[in-house]
Amino acid sequence: MCIADMQWLWTFGRVPELEAIHILDVSNRIISLSPIQRSSPTAPRIIDVRTRAEYNAGHIPGALNASFLPPWSWPSRVEPLLRGVDPGTELYVICLSAHRSIGALKWLRARGFSNAKQLKGGMQAWRSQRLIEVKEDGSAWQCAAPAASGTTSCDVPCTGCHRAQHKGCNVSDN
């Protein structure tokens, strides 16, 4: 492998990015799909490159995890998520501060995924806007709604809990 093939390891530089509100739209589209539709070669994907512990502590609904650390082993973690995926598919890469995701995005683009972008500002930007996150506790999803005006944490196991009102909490679509 030559140095040119490893340039994606340099996690600095300008890459295509989207604001958190646009990623929220993608998240809503993903969670509205059936499991079969989500596995379609053209279904959008959000790839969270944070560690498994960071991901489990709270992630964007519908995101898949492929840790970028250590970077040289990332390809072996992400390739199973990309098997059969069309090169023009919408791919959105997420990390904590939009730093690790730069390397991941460069790797994806170098392999022909021309429609790959990152979340501008990473999960820090997502959280600063108090957007919904989910926690993984094995097989169930749980709400982790930010403490914003009129919202509380929800401990009702659910999928995409921000899509409907739940008994025992006040997380809703509005």
Disulfide bonds with the S-S distance in Angstrom:
Cys143-Cys161 2.26
